[in-house]
Every structure is written in C-alpha cells, then in structure tokens.
C-alpha cells in the first residue's frame, strides 16, 4: 500500500473516531446518564430472548438474500444458504471491529474462496445486495414517517435515501454498470491511457459483472422482497427492546427508529458505529415523544443486543476457519491482484 493510500486510510479512521466522539458528547450532554442506567437495570430478559430469536431469524434471511445475488459456482449450482452464514458473520464481525465497513469486502472474499468464485465479482454482487437493502430500508422508513406524521428532517432522510436509491437501481436495470466501464475504457483509449490503466479497468469489469446481476428484474424484486422481511425482523428487535425496558413503543415507531438508526451507520464513524447509532436512534425516538433517558436506553440496549451476539458468532466462525481478520484482508488483496478479470 502506498504512503498516500495509507495516509488517506488513517485520515478516514481519525475522522470516523472524531465523528463518533462528537456524537457521544451530544447524546450524553442532553440526558441524565444515571436515570438512563436505572432504566437499563430493569430490563426484562424475556423480551431480550425474543429479540435474540429475531436476530437469528434475520441472519438466516440475510444469508438467503445474499445467496440470491451471488454468482453461481463453476459447476453452475447456486451457493447453498448454509455456506453463506459463516462468511457473512465474519464480515459482520469485521464491520464491528474494523473501519470503513471492511467486513463487506472480507465476506465477499471468504465466500469467493470457499465457492471458487472471482472475488471482485462476488464483491460487486455484495454491493448490489447492500444497495437494495438500503433502498428498501429507506422506503420503509419513509412510509412509517409519513404514517406517524414525523418531523420534516426524518421524512427528508427517507425521501432522499429512498428516491435516490430507486433512481440508481433504475439506471442499473436500464443500462448496467458494465456499460459505464465500457464507456470509461472508450474514453481512455481516445486519450491513450487505456493500456496504463488496464488492471484497474479489469477490476472494474469484474466488479461490474457482480453488480449487473441486478439487471435481472425478477431477481432484483426477489431480493427487495426478502429485504422487507429482514427489516421487519430488525424493527421487531427495537420493539422487543422497548418492551423489555417498559417503554410505550408502537411497532410503526420501532420501524422508524430502526430505519433512521441504521441509515445513520452510513456516516463515517468509529468501528461498531459507536455514537452515530445512538445519536440517530435517540433523536428519532425523542422526536416521536419518547423521553430522552428512555430513548437513549433503547438505543444502547438495541446496539448491545445486536452487536455482541453477532460479533461473538463471527469470532467463533473466524476461529473455526483458522484465520484472522488481518490475514483474510491481506489474502483478499492478493486475490484481487491475481484475478482482475471476470471468470
């Protein structure tokens, strides 16, 4: 890695840490921390068990959805759902402990290595899955915000993310990412730079093969439908956490709080989205009329319940794989260098 690249990466990490720190300061400065801890101390474990069950179901649903976008194995068979779970959990662990959502690249490499896929094609398919996921979440959040008569800034977030994402998906279906790469190649050939950038164009071409699996409209609609199920399960986690704390929280409110909180994780932050998740969830809950201390307790409890079990499961899967996150990241870079072109 070049010194410029290393400097940029460290700059991004420091910016994320700074944003998380600012978010934490904003949250705790507006609440009675002692009262929040007292609310957390009376958590009902029965509802936490229900939330954990929803997390298990969500992992299985997301594994099925990822399988829908992944390219077939060399023998033409689809990747079995059971073989997506371990790489996905390790990727989620990477997102928790590493900056810049590196877990997405890690899980793409792992499934590519296990199933003999081209890593960048798998990564492109994974990014397609993430795009559909965010668009569906934003639209669900927008519907909930309008139904609840939420404040303008909440509606604006859902509107911008939802409609912007729909536009991107529409352009993908109509034109495809591969055409964009071809257009870039044509321009570079005109200015005599294509040969110098051939490796980069090869990488982009492989990535585009994965992204363009979204041009299959039935597949795209199927992925979107499964995403709805996944986000309903996610909202149920917020709902059960609210019940565990004795908060008067309706399911539509849980949907909206969860949508804004998850969309906020797109903002650069420290590993695990510390601070930004709590600020978004707390601000949304307060806007819906929930007292600040209860709102922060809800955000903290959901964050703990969703991150800790998944991270532990990812760590177990990582140990069973006999590798480390740093090793996997290095192998992923080597695989990209060795396989720059589509299979």
Order of alpha helices (4+ residues) and beta strands (2+ residues): alpha-alpha-alpha-alpha-alpha-alpha-alpha-alpha-alpha-alpha-alpha-alpha-alpha-alpha
